[in-house]
Amino acid sequence: MTPTPRHARRAVLKTLSSGLGGIACALLAAEEAGAAAAPFLHGGKPRVKRVVELFMTGGASQCDLFDYKPQLEALHGQPFDPGAGKRVEASISTPGALMKSPFAWARHGECGRWVSSALPSLSQHVDQMAFLMAMESPSNVHGPASYLQTSGFLLPGFPAAGAWISHALGSLADNIPAYVTLPDARGLPYNGRSAFTAGFLPANHQGTVIQASAPQPISHLRPPSDRTDITAASREEGLEVLRRLNALHGETRPGDDRLAARMASYELAARLQLSAPELLDLSSETAETAKLYGLDQPETADFGRRCLLARRLLERGARFVQVWSGPGGGSLNWDNHTDIPRELGAAAKGMDQPAAALLADLGRLGLLDDTLLVWTTEFGRMPFSQGSVGRDHNGGTFVSWLAGAGIRPGVAYGESDEWSWKADRDVTTGYDLHATILWLLGIDHERLTARHSGVDRRLTDVHGRVIREILA
């Protein structure tokens, strides 16, 4: 029997309800009752509904931003000797002399957190932040370290954190993707689009890329300008035929989730065509808001525009939004091998005001009550110089911070050694960061799994613990 549109829609809904995406619908229905609607939930009340992650591409230097070490000032220019016969190596250079930060340091807030003068705006918000002062990465190579910090694995092909969250919880609205990523206008980050992949999860959970400064921010959102024959009515007729064909296809392949993922992507794209123009139109924002995010300054305009779009996406129902500072490559980002004062100074200036504005704006709108803001990078930099005033890669220690729902404000957890060379006490990893993000969303990171090639895979691999020391 040829299915009617009614039968087709029923088949489509049946197909789409399979897997964790369908569980997310049950989760929403059971949320008010406080029931554990899915096996991956930890049973407690979720503190967070949505997450925004600011990712510093290239390896932001902890010892020039947040990790103040008097030893670097006292021993500036001297050879680095950590003692006890410890071997000192660098990834692509010969270790130079110990190098103090070119930026001035001061304590800020009631918590007295040290922040360098490279971040004058963020330094005003330290009482809202929880710092992870002793993060470490097993890799000091951009590609693997970035994969590790985004997907929990050193190799490509594994789902990004945003894809896992989309797969588990879905979006808070039916016309906004659950996972959206906003790359730098100057280029994609290390690993390109594979940094946003759904991996072996259904394809509709991959990150939707918005190029905020491009003439067409979302690819293929509109028909080509020369196709005047494509109208709203013709598109709807075509979609109806496609629905019917997909339903027929799905009935003969009940266990295949690839079609369901493709259909979900197309349906979302159709809804996004209606909602995107309003979402991307910043003219409705006040002049004060535009100035707050730095849209009136060339140094901050791009990152500021994307931070503002991130806020608008969160307001409209996105679950996980990434904003990238810097493209991949050896310049215009946080990979400051040559000139820390100039290169890091420029990267910090472009990020600092918009990031602080996003934090303040989320608070002003009440969104910070159920939103988590995460600031991170793939690794840190060395305490000694590369060349004259650059710094090489350092997986031994770096800093991340969190703010918002469920976070103890004004605290710091962990400590690096006296040179900011190695994580020394209360060490944390990307696995721990991901476990904590999932916990705040109501998810037990050990239970959120997907079967792939005979293995129950998860975002945290076989590692990770919730960093309860920074939780409210």
KEKOLBA-324283 format. One record per residue (C-alpha): x, y, z. Coordinates in nm, 4 decimals. Example, Ala and Ser with C-alpha at 12.3 -4.5 7.8 and 13.67 -1.06 7.14 Angstrom:
2
{xx 1.2300&yy -0.4500&zz 0.7800}
{xx 1.3670&yy -0.1060&zz 0.7140}
This chain:
472
{xx 0.0000&yy 0.0000&zz 0.0000}
{xx 0.1297&yy 0.3452&zz -0.0871}
{xx 0.1455&yy 0.5418&zz 0.2398}
{xx -0.0584&yy 0.8574&zz 0.2781}
{xx 0.1188&yy 1.1641&zz 0.4214}
{xx -0.0375&yy 1.0736&zz 0.7559}
{xx 0.1074&yy 0.7222&zz 0.7435}
{xx 0.4399&yy 0.8602&zz 0.6263}
{xx 0.4620&yy 1.1029&zz 0.9155}
{xx 0.3772&yy 0.8226&zz 1.1588}
{xx 0.6586&yy 0.6096&zz 1.0170}
{xx 0.8999&yy 0.8989&zz 1.0299}
{xx 0.8186&yy 0.9725&zz 1.3922}
{xx 0.8529&yy 0.6059&zz 1.4809}
{xx 1.1957&yy 0.5968&zz 1.3187}
{xx 1.3101&yy 0.9222&zz 1.4740}
{xx 1.2015&yy 0.8102&zz 1.8209}
{xx 1.4588&yy 0.5317&zz 1.8274}
{xx 1.7876&yy 0.5765&zz 2.0106}
{xx 1.8887&yy 0.8392&zz 2.2630}
{xx 1.7134&yy 1.1161&zz 2.0686}
{xx 1.3815&yy 0.9553&zz 2.1555}
{xx 1.4916&yy 0.9140&zz 2.5157}
{xx 1.5512&yy 1.2883&zz 2.5254}
{xx 1.1804&yy 1.3397&zz 2.4532}
{xx 1.0953&yy 1.1119&zz 2.7454}
{xx 1.3422&yy 1.3042&zz 2.9573}
{xx 1.1609&yy 1.6301&zz 2.8878}
{xx 0.8277&yy 1.4713&zz 2.9726}
{xx 0.9593&yy 1.3312&zz 3.3008}
{xx 1.1660&yy 1.6316&zz 3.4042}
{xx 0.8965&yy 1.7904&zz 3.6181}
{xx 0.8397&yy 1.4649&zz 3.8027}
{xx 1.2121&yy 1.4375&zz 3.8721}
{xx 1.2233&yy 1.0839&zz 3.7337}
{xx 1.5388&yy 0.9273&zz 3.5913}
{xx 1.3999&yy 0.8966&zz 3.2364}
{xx 1.7122&yy 0.7523&zz 3.0776}
{xx 1.9796&yy 0.5079&zz 3.1915}
{xx 2.2601&yy 0.7585&zz 3.1441}
{xx 2.1222&yy 1.0074&zz 3.3968}
{xx 2.2736&yy 1.0157&zz 3.7449}
{xx 1.9403&yy 1.0616&zz 3.9192}
{xx 2.0088&yy 1.4001&zz 4.0751}
{xx 1.8629&yy 1.7272&zz 3.9574}
{xx 2.0515&yy 1.8737&zz 3.6586}
{xx 2.2065&yy 2.2083&zz 3.7451}
{xx 2.2665&yy 2.3088&zz 3.3838}
{xx 2.0468&yy 2.3182&zz 3.0732}
{xx 2.2988&yy 2.4565&zz 2.8273}
{xx 2.6731&yy 2.5002&zz 2.7862}
{xx 2.8853&yy 2.7577&zz 2.6042}
{xx 3.2529&yy 2.6779&zz 2.5529}
{xx 3.5180&yy 2.9346&zz 2.4615}
{xx 3.8120&yy 2.7465&zz 2.3066}
{xx 4.1507&yy 2.9175&zz 2.2726}
{xx 4.3072&yy 2.7618&zz 1.9622}
{xx 4.6819&yy 2.7024&zz 1.9825}
{xx 4.7623&yy 2.6576&zz 2.3498}
{xx 4.7023&yy 2.9642&zz 2.5672}
{xx 5.0002&yy 3.0452&zz 2.7906}
{xx 4.8952&yy 2.9856&zz 3.1501}
{xx 5.2071&yy 3.1561&zz 3.2870}
{xx 5.1175&yy 3.4774&zz 3.1034}
{xx 4.7476&yy 3.4810&zz 3.1911}
{xx 4.6391&yy 3.3102&zz 3.5149}
{xx 4.9280&yy 3.1150&zz 3.6677}
{xx 5.1480&yy 3.3704&zz 3.8460}
{xx 5.4889&yy 3.2391&zz 3.9510}
{xx 5.7266&yy 3.4697&zz 4.1435}
{xx 6.0091&yy 3.2257&zz 4.0615}
{xx 5.9918&yy 3.3257&zz 3.6964}
{xx 6.0509&yy 3.6865&zz 3.7926}
{xx 6.3243&yy 3.6031&zz 4.0422}
{xx 6.5126&yy 3.3722&zz 3.8025}
{xx 6.4376&yy 3.5500&zz 3.4749}
{xx 6.7158&yy 3.4931&zz 3.2212}
{xx 6.8744&yy 3.2013&zz 3.4080}
{xx 6.8994&yy 2.8458&zz 3.2719}
{xx 6.6071&yy 2.6247&zz 3.3690}
{xx 6.7151&yy 2.3467&zz 3.6046}
{xx 6.4262&yy 2.1768&zz 3.7886}
{xx 6.6770&yy 1.9622&zz 3.9800}
{xx 6.6812&yy 1.5916&zz 4.0630}
{xx 6.8191&yy 1.5176&zz 3.7178}
{xx 6.4844&yy 1.5911&zz 3.5513}
{xx 6.5102&yy 1.6140&zz 3.1747}
{xx 6.3919&yy 1.9393&zz 3.0166}
{xx 6.2644&yy 1.9149&zz 2.6599}
{xx 6.0567&yy 2.1242&zz 2.4239}
{xx 5.8406&yy 2.0087&zz 2.1331}
{xx 6.0057&yy 2.1943&zz 1.8431}
{xx 6.2839&yy 2.4036&zz 1.9979}
{xx 6.5859&yy 2.4048&zz 2.2233}
{xx 6.4871&yy 2.5084&zz 2.5768}
{xx 6.5899&yy 2.8647&zz 2.6485}
{xx 6.6283&yy 3.0582&zz 2.9704}
{xx 6.3499&yy 3.1064&zz 3.2225}
{xx 6.1293&yy 3.3929&zz 3.1076}
{xx 5.9055&yy 3.6066&zz 3.3235}
{xx 5.5782&yy 3.7237&zz 3.1806}
{xx 5.5971&yy 4.0551&zz 2.9942}
{xx 5.2613&yy 4.1443&zz 3.1487}
{xx 5.2088&yy 4.2914&zz 3.4936}
{xx 5.0286&yy 4.0839&zz 3.7558}
{xx 4.7754&yy 4.1846&zz 4.0209}
{xx 4.5271&yy 4.0210&zz 4.2556}
{xx 4.1603&yy 4.0701&zz 4.1710}
{xx 3.8256&yy 4.0252&zz 4.3398}
{xx 3.7482&yy 3.9200&zz 4.6925}
{xx 3.9083&yy 3.5822&zz 4.6178}
{xx 4.2392&yy 3.7540&zz 4.5393}
{xx 4.2965&yy 3.5622&zz 4.2160}
{xx 4.6135&yy 3.6553&zz 4.0254}
{xx 4.5463&yy 3.7638&zz 3.6656}
{xx 4.7855&yy 3.9339&zz 3.4263}
{xx 4.7257&yy 4.2720&zz 3.2684}
{xx 4.6664&yy 4.0941&zz 2.9343}
{xx 4.3082&yy 4.0292&zz 3.0561}
{xx 4.1769&yy 4.3513&zz 3.2124}
{xx 3.8097&yy 4.2695&zz 3.1484}
{xx 3.7976&yy 3.9060&zz 3.2590}
{xx 3.9988&yy 3.9929&zz 3.5689}
{xx 3.6948&yy 4.1842&zz 3.6954}
{xx 3.4889&yy 3.8632&zz 3.7090}
{xx 3.7164&yy 3.6226&zz 3.8942}
{xx 3.4771&yy 3.6016&zz 4.1877}
{xx 3.2341&yy 3.4232&zz 3.9541}
{xx 3.4872&yy 3.1722&zz 3.8231}
{xx 3.6242&yy 2.8371&zz 3.9353}
{xx 3.9791&yy 2.7819&zz 3.8085}
{xx 4.1414&yy 2.4489&zz 3.7253}
{xx 4.5028&yy 2.5465&zz 3.7853}
{xx 4.6697&yy 2.2096&zz 3.7183}
{xx 4.5268&yy 2.0664&zz 3.4004}
{xx 4.7551&yy 1.8468&zz 3.1936}
{xx 4.7505&yy 1.6791&zz 2.8531}
{xx 4.9404&yy 1.3680&zz 2.7425}
{xx 5.0079&yy 1.5368&zz 2.4078}
{xx 5.1850&yy 1.8600&zz 2.3204}
{xx 5.0910&yy 1.8376&zz 1.9503}
{xx 4.8013&yy 2.0574&zz 1.8399}
{xx 4.5975&yy 1.8011&zz 1.6468}
{xx 4.5913&yy 1.5166&zz 1.9007}
{xx 4.5702&yy 1.7510&zz 2.2008}
{xx 4.2777&yy 1.9390&zz 2.0435}
{xx 4.0975&yy 1.6145&zz 1.9657}
{xx 4.1526&yy 1.5064&zz 2.3258}
{xx 4.0083&yy 1.8289&zz 2.4623}
{xx 3.7057&yy 1.8206&zz 2.2295}
{xx 3.6275&yy 1.4474&zz 2.1957}
{xx 3.8175&yy 1.2657&zz 2.4712}
{xx 4.0420&yy 1.0798&zz 2.2266}
{xx 4.3777&yy 1.1581&zz 2.0687}
{xx 4.2713&yy 1.0167&zz 1.7315}
{xx 4.0113&yy 1.1443&zz 1.4828}
{xx 3.6734&yy 0.9837&zz 1.4282}
{xx 3.5290&yy 1.0149&zz 1.7782}
{xx 3.2235&yy 1.2315&zz 1.8561}
{xx 3.2842&yy 1.5788&zz 1.9944}
{xx 3.1436&yy 1.6640&zz 2.3368}
{xx 2.8698&yy 1.8729&zz 2.1774}
{xx 2.7621&yy 1.5747&zz 1.9662}
{xx 2.7383&yy 1.3525&zz 2.2756}
{xx 2.5266&yy 1.6161&zz 2.4514}
{xx 2.3043&yy 1.6594&zz 2.1462}
{xx 2.2659&yy 1.2808&zz 2.1205}
{xx 2.1700&yy 1.2504&zz 2.4851}
{xx 1.9516&yy 1.5537&zz 2.5446}
{xx 1.8637&yy 1.7088&zz 2.2097}
{xx 1.7860&yy 2.0763&zz 2.1664}
{xx 1.5623&yy 2.2847&zz 2.3883}
{xx 1.3778&yy 2.4052&zz 2.0759}
{xx 1.2780&yy 2.2341&zz 1.7510}
{xx 1.4096&yy 2.5095&zz 1.5207}
{xx 1.7621&yy 2.5450&zz 1.6646}
{xx 2.0376&yy 2.2817&zz 1.6465}
{xx 2.1439&yy 2.1337&zz 1.9773}
{xx 2.5140&yy 2.1720&zz 1.8906}
{xx 2.6411&yy 2.4859&zz 1.7194}
{xx 2.9991&yy 2.5907&zz 1.6589}
{xx 3.1225&yy 2.9399&zz 1.5705}
{xx 3.4742&yy 2.9284&zz 1.4215}
{xx 3.7070&yy 3.2249&zz 1.3879}
{xx 3.6488&yy 3.4353&zz 1.0754}
{xx 4.0134&yy 3.3771&zz 0.9794}
{xx 3.9758&yy 3.0005&zz 0.9541}
{xx 3.8740&yy 2.6725&zz 1.1127}
{xx 4.0602&yy 2.5455&zz 1.4208}
{xx 4.3135&yy 2.2630&zz 1.4180}
{xx 4.1566&yy 1.9440&zz 1.2773}
{xx 3.9126&yy 2.1478&zz 1.0664}
{xx 3.5519&yy 2.0345&zz 1.0624}
{xx 3.6450&yy 1.7056&zz 1.2267}
{xx 3.6687&yy 1.9087&zz 1.5477}
{xx 3.2866&yy 1.9261&zz 1.5400}
{xx 3.2134&yy 1.5730&zz 1.4175}
{xx 2.9416&yy 1.3369&zz 1.5349}
{xx 3.1833&yy 1.0504&zz 1.4694}
{xx 2.9963&yy 0.7196&zz 1.4926}
{xx 2.6866&yy 0.8838&zz 1.6442}
{xx 2.3975&yy 0.9695&zz 1.4084}
{xx 2.5075&yy 1.2442&zz 1.1704}
{xx 2.2411&yy 1.4925&zz 1.2785}
{xx 2.4348&yy 1.5455&zz 1.6040}
{xx 2.7401&yy 1.6987&zz 1.4377}
{xx 2.8063&yy 2.0657&zz 1.5058}
{xx 2.6162&yy 2.3126&zz 1.2892}
{xx 2.8791&yy 2.5587&zz 1.1687}
{xx 2.7904&yy 2.9285&zz 1.1622}
{xx 3.0427&yy 3.1534&zz 0.9891}
{xx 2.9257&yy 3.4696&zz 1.1600}
{xx 3.1082&yy 3.7171&zz 0.9354}
{xx 3.0403&yy 3.5427&zz 0.6042}
{xx 2.7781&yy 3.6683&zz 0.3531}
{xx 2.6013&yy 3.3320&zz 0.3991}
{xx 2.6706&yy 3.2362&zz 0.7634}
{xx 2.5067&yy 2.8934&zz 0.7353}
{xx 2.5910&yy 2.6929&zz 0.4241}
{xx 2.3036&yy 2.5909&zz 0.1933}
{xx 2.0438&yy 2.7636&zz 0.4082}
{xx 1.8986&yy 2.9342&zz 0.1023}
{xx 1.8572&yy 2.8167&zz -0.2592}
{xx 2.1059&yy 2.9595&zz -0.5126}
{xx 2.0105&yy 3.3136&zz -0.6144}
{xx 1.9648&yy 3.2114&zz -0.9782}
{xx 1.7084&yy 2.9393&zz -0.8931}
{xx 1.3955&yy 3.1509&zz -0.9048}
{xx 1.1906&yy 2.8378&zz -0.9728}
{xx 1.2450&yy 2.7216&zz -0.6149}
{xx 0.9661&yy 2.8700&zz -0.4032}
{xx 0.8311&yy 2.8032&zz -0.0573}
{xx 0.5444&yy 2.6050&zz -0.2082}
{xx 0.7676&yy 2.3958&zz -0.4349}
{xx 1.0031&yy 2.3226&zz -0.1453}
{xx 0.7137&yy 2.2004&zz 0.0695}
{xx 0.5869&yy 1.9782&zz -0.2121}
{xx 0.9346&yy 1.8337&zz -0.2567}
{xx 0.9700&yy 1.7746&zz 0.1160}
{xx 0.6378&yy 1.5917&zz 0.1240}
{xx 0.7495&yy 1.3565&zz -0.1533}
{xx 1.0781&yy 1.3061&zz 0.0298}
{xx 0.8959&yy 1.2245&zz 0.3533}
{xx 0.6898&yy 0.9594&zz 0.1810}
{xx 0.9888&yy 0.8020&zz 0.0097}
{xx 1.1876&yy 0.8077&zz 0.3341}
{xx 0.9020&yy 0.6423&zz 0.5199}
{xx 0.8914&yy 0.3616&zz 0.2625}
{xx 1.2681&yy 0.3237&zz 0.2874}
{xx 1.2609&yy 0.3216&zz 0.6675}
{xx 0.9923&yy 0.0536&zz 0.6895}
{xx 1.2223&yy -0.1960&zz 0.5181}
{xx 1.5252&yy -0.1042&zz 0.7308}
{xx 1.3986&yy -0.0779&zz 1.0901}
{xx 1.7414&yy -0.0989&zz 1.2548}
{xx 1.9235&yy 0.1554&zz 1.0371}
{xx 1.9577&yy 0.4937&zz 1.2122}
{xx 2.1395&yy 0.6624&zz 0.9208}
{xx 1.8170&yy 0.7490&zz 0.7426}
{xx 1.6629&yy 0.8819&zz 1.0633}
{xx 1.9674&yy 1.1031&zz 1.1182}
{xx 1.9507&yy 1.2330&zz 0.7626}
{xx 1.5793&yy 1.3015&zz 0.7897}
{xx 1.6231&yy 1.4802&zz 1.1220}
{xx 1.8942&yy 1.6976&zz 0.9678}
{xx 1.6728&yy 1.7915&zz 0.6728}
{xx 1.3748&yy 1.8663&zz 0.8944}
{xx 1.5884&yy 2.0851&zz 1.1198}
{xx 1.7342&yy 2.2632&zz 0.8162}
{xx 1.3836&yy 2.3430&zz 0.6957}
{xx 1.2884&yy 2.4888&zz 1.0328}
{xx 1.6190&yy 2.6724&zz 1.0563}
{xx 1.5431&yy 2.8470&zz 0.7273}
{xx 1.2620&yy 3.0243&zz 0.9085}
{xx 1.4381&yy 3.1004&zz 1.2367}
{xx 1.7920&yy 3.1813&zz 1.1173}
{xx 1.7277&yy 3.5282&zz 0.9691}
{xx 1.6026&yy 3.6596&zz 1.3022}
{xx 1.8755&yy 3.4757&zz 1.4943}
{xx 2.1567&yy 3.6179&zz 1.2812}
{xx 2.0183&yy 3.9730&zz 1.2701}
{xx 2.1975&yy 4.1657&zz 1.5445}
{xx 2.0258&yy 4.4942&zz 1.4624}
{xx 1.7671&yy 4.4213&zz 1.7316}
{xx 2.0392&yy 4.4440&zz 1.9972}
{xx 2.0883&yy 4.7793&zz 2.1676}
{xx 2.3851&yy 5.0042&zz 2.0968}
{xx 2.4946&yy 4.9477&zz 2.4566}
{xx 2.4996&yy 4.5700&zz 2.4046}
{xx 2.6955&yy 4.6018&zz 2.0802}
{xx 2.9505&yy 4.8207&zz 2.2562}
{xx 2.9665&yy 4.5858&zz 2.5539}
{xx 3.0753&yy 4.3004&zz 2.3238}
{xx 3.3246&yy 4.5207&zz 2.1408}
{xx 3.1466&yy 4.5252&zz 1.8055}
{xx 3.2617&yy 4.8848&zz 1.7585}
{xx 3.6320&yy 4.7920&zz 1.7662}
{xx 3.8170&yy 4.6047&zz 1.4898}
{xx 4.0208&yy 4.3978&zz 1.7379}
{xx 3.7153&yy 4.2601&zz 1.9175}
{xx 3.4421&yy 4.2781&zz 1.6531}
{xx 3.4658&yy 3.9204&zz 1.5220}
{xx 3.4922&yy 3.7382&zz 1.8545}
{xx 3.2403&yy 3.9804&zz 2.0027}
{xx 2.9886&yy 3.9125&zz 1.7258}
{xx 3.0226&yy 3.5394&zz 1.7805}
{xx 2.9910&yy 3.5681&zz 2.1588}
{xx 2.6739&yy 3.7702&zz 2.1092}
{xx 2.5407&yy 3.5103&zz 1.8648}
{xx 2.6249&yy 3.2433&zz 2.1199}
{xx 2.4090&yy 3.4199&zz 2.3750}
{xx 2.1225&yy 3.4438&zz 2.1231}
{xx 2.1567&yy 3.0738&zz 2.0408}
{xx 2.1451&yy 2.9820&zz 2.4086}
{xx 1.8366&yy 3.1983&zz 2.4552}
{xx 1.6647&yy 3.0189&zz 2.1693}
{xx 1.7342&yy 2.6627&zz 2.2778}
{xx 2.0807&yy 2.5453&zz 2.1735}
{xx 2.2359&yy 2.2976&zz 2.4178}
{xx 2.6071&yy 2.3315&zz 2.3414}
{xx 2.7668&yy 2.6300&zz 2.1687}
{xx 3.1374&yy 2.6593&zz 2.0931}
{xx 3.3116&yy 2.9884&zz 2.0186}
{xx 3.6663&yy 2.9514&zz 1.8848}
{xx 3.9357&yy 3.2143&zz 1.9382}
{xx 4.1884&yy 3.1869&zz 1.6576}
{xx 4.2232&yy 2.9621&zz 1.3527}
{xx 4.4519&yy 2.6635&zz 1.3171}
{xx 4.8063&yy 2.7311&zz 1.2008}
{xx 5.1136&yy 2.9049&zz 1.3314}
{xx 4.9799&yy 3.2592&zz 1.3610}
{xx 4.6765&yy 3.4714&zz 1.4513}
{xx 4.5963&yy 3.2445&zz 1.7446}
{xx 4.7379&yy 3.1352&zz 2.0833}
{xx 5.0300&yy 2.9362&zz 1.9384}
{xx 5.2843&yy 3.2001&zz 2.0385}
{xx 5.6247&yy 3.0547&zz 1.9494}
{xx 5.7890&yy 3.3809&zz 1.8457}
{xx 5.6705&yy 3.6851&zz 2.0366}
{xx 5.4608&yy 3.6466&zz 2.3522}
{xx 5.4166&yy 4.0238&zz 2.4104}
{xx 5.2875&yy 4.0877&zz 2.0585}
{xx 5.1195&yy 3.7588&zz 1.9643}
{xx 4.9579&yy 3.6702&zz 2.2958}
{xx 4.8783&yy 4.0349&zz 2.3562}
{xx 4.6815&yy 4.0493&zz 2.0316}
{xx 4.4982&yy 3.7204&zz 2.0941}
{xx 4.4068&yy 3.8269&zz 2.4465}
{xx 4.2856&yy 4.1677&zz 2.3360}
{xx 4.0538&yy 4.0135&zz 2.0793}
{xx 3.9043&yy 3.7671&zz 2.3279}
{xx 3.9050&yy 3.9421&zz 2.6655}
{xx 3.6307&yy 4.2044&zz 2.6375}
{xx 3.3817&yy 3.9851&zz 2.4438}
{xx 3.4274&yy 3.6906&zz 2.6811}
{xx 3.3726&yy 3.9133&zz 2.9834}
{xx 3.0704&yy 4.0660&zz 2.8102}
{xx 2.9194&yy 3.7222&zz 2.7494}
{xx 2.9625&yy 3.6292&zz 3.1150}
{xx 2.8102&yy 3.9579&zz 3.2300}
{xx 2.5264&yy 3.9456&zz 2.9765}
{xx 2.4286&yy 3.5899&zz 3.0690}
{xx 2.4145&yy 3.7044&zz 3.4301}
{xx 2.2119&yy 4.0139&zz 3.3467}
{xx 1.9527&yy 3.8099&zz 3.1579}
{xx 1.9266&yy 3.5418&zz 3.4260}
{xx 2.0622&yy 3.2772&zz 3.1889}
{xx 2.3625&yy 3.2096&zz 3.4088}
{xx 2.1253&yy 3.0427&zz 3.6559}
{xx 2.1111&yy 2.7361&zz 3.4290}
{xx 2.3979&yy 2.7935&zz 3.1847}
{xx 2.7590&yy 2.6766&zz 3.2178}
{xx 3.0405&yy 2.8842&zz 3.0659}
{xx 3.3692&yy 2.7010&zz 3.0019}
{xx 3.7006&yy 2.8612&zz 2.8960}
{xx 3.9700&yy 2.6190&zz 2.7818}
{xx 4.2536&yy 2.5381&zz 2.5412}
{xx 4.4434&yy 2.2262&zz 2.4265}
{xx 4.7604&yy 2.2748&zz 2.6359}
{xx 4.9801&yy 2.5459&zz 2.7848}
{xx 5.3224&yy 2.7007&zz 2.7201}
{xx 5.6686&yy 2.6509&zz 2.8650}
{xx 5.8120&yy 2.8711&zz 3.1438}
{xx 6.1354&yy 2.9128&zz 2.9469}
{xx 6.1853&yy 3.1036&zz 2.6253}
{xx 6.1814&yy 2.9830&zz 2.2691}
{xx 6.4110&yy 3.2017&zz 2.0666}
{xx 6.4018&yy 3.5448&zz 2.2219}
{xx 6.0519&yy 3.6012&zz 2.3654}
{xx 5.8387&yy 3.3086&zz 2.2437}
{xx 5.7223&yy 2.9990&zz 2.4298}
{xx 5.6955&yy 2.6388&zz 2.3096}
{xx 5.4125&yy 2.3877&zz 2.3659}
{xx 5.3603&yy 2.2464&zz 2.7139}
{xx 5.1262&yy 1.9559&zz 2.7864}
{xx 5.2547&yy 1.9485&zz 3.1435}
{xx 5.0201&yy 2.2145&zz 3.2758}
{xx 4.7568&yy 2.4630&zz 3.1626}
{xx 4.4558&yy 2.6462&zz 3.3016}
{xx 4.0831&yy 2.6252&zz 3.2332}
{xx 3.7995&yy 2.7935&zz 3.4166}
{xx 3.4238&yy 2.7552&zz 3.4526}
{xx 3.1460&yy 2.9892&zz 3.5603}
{xx 2.7711&yy 2.9755&zz 3.5971}
{xx 2.5205&yy 2.7183&zz 3.7129}
{xx 2.6419&yy 2.4616&zz 3.9634}
{xx 2.9888&yy 2.6148&zz 3.9999}
{xx 3.1443&yy 2.7349&zz 4.3256}
{xx 3.2445&yy 3.0924&zz 4.2515}
{xx 3.5838&yy 3.2393&zz 4.3336}
{xx 3.7673&yy 2.9111&zz 4.3919}
{xx 4.0771&yy 2.7493&zz 4.2449}
{xx 4.1562&yy 2.3789&zz 4.2346}
{xx 4.5007&yy 2.2378&zz 4.1694}
{xx 4.8440&yy 2.3924&zz 4.1490}
{xx 5.1378&yy 2.3703&zz 3.9115}
{xx 5.4988&yy 2.3569&zz 4.0278}
{xx 5.6982&yy 2.6693&zz 4.1154}
{xx 5.7798&yy 2.7395&zz 3.7488}
{xx 5.4419&yy 2.6557&zz 3.5892}
{xx 5.6175&yy 2.3696&zz 3.4112}
{xx 5.4266&yy 2.0654&zz 3.5377}
{xx 5.0932&yy 2.0115&zz 3.7123}
{xx 5.1883&yy 1.9355&zz 4.0713}
{xx 4.8874&yy 1.9041&zz 4.3006}
{xx 4.5211&yy 1.8063&zz 4.2429}
{xx 4.5834&yy 1.7427&zz 3.8753}
{xx 4.2889&yy 1.7429&zz 3.6332}
{xx 4.2488&yy 1.6407&zz 3.2697}
{xx 4.0144&yy 1.6912&zz 2.9783}
{xx 3.8418&yy 1.3695&zz 3.0825}
{xx 3.7649&yy 1.5240&zz 3.4209}
{xx 3.6412&yy 1.8443&zz 3.2597}
{xx 3.4046&yy 1.6489&zz 3.0331}
{xx 3.2830&yy 1.4329&zz 3.3224}
{xx 3.2038&yy 1.7482&zz 3.5186}
{xx 3.0198&yy 1.9152&zz 3.2311}
{xx 2.8068&yy 1.6045&zz 3.1793}
{xx 2.7364&yy 1.5751&zz 3.5531}
{xx 2.6061&yy 1.9305&zz 3.5668}
{xx 2.3750&yy 1.8448&zz 3.2747}
{xx 2.2403&yy 1.5516&zz 3.4765}
{xx 2.4441&yy 1.2853&zz 3.2941}
{xx 2.6685&yy 1.0171&zz 3.4437}
{xx 2.9691&yy 1.0080&zz 3.2119}
{xx 3.0220&yy 0.6353&zz 3.2750}
{xx 2.6675&yy 0.5519&zz 3.1660}
{xx 2.6468&yy 0.7655&zz 2.8505}
{xx 2.7741&yy 0.5126&zz 2.5983}
{xx 2.7337&yy 0.4141&zz 2.2338}
{xx 2.8242&yy 0.0764&zz 2.0892}
{xx 3.0869&yy 0.1063&zz 1.8165}
{xx 3.2968&yy -0.1724&zz 1.6639}
{xx 3.2115&yy -0.4023&zz 1.9531}
{xx 3.3057&yy -0.1495&zz 2.2232}
{xx 3.0847&yy 0.0658&zz 2.4463}
{xx 3.2430&yy 0.4027&zz 2.3752}
{xx 3.1976&yy 0.7134&zz 2.5873}
{xx 3.3150&yy 1.0736&zz 2.5854}
{xx 3.5595&yy 1.0109&zz 2.8713}
{xx 3.6970&yy 0.6823&zz 2.7284}
{xx 3.7919&yy 0.4792&zz 3.0403}
{xx 3.8987&yy 0.7798&zz 3.2455}
{xx 3.7575&yy 1.0843&zz 3.4181}
{xx 3.6049&yy 1.1894&zz 3.7454}
{xx 3.3644&yy 1.4675&zz 3.8370}
{xx 3.5612&yy 1.7568&zz 3.9883}
{xx 3.3341&yy 1.7978&zz 4.2885}
{xx 3.5743&yy 2.0413&zz 4.4536}
{xx 3.4529&yy 2.3178&zz 4.2205}
{xx 3.0817&yy 2.2348&zz 4.2388}
{xx 2.8409&yy 2.4435&zz 4.4425}
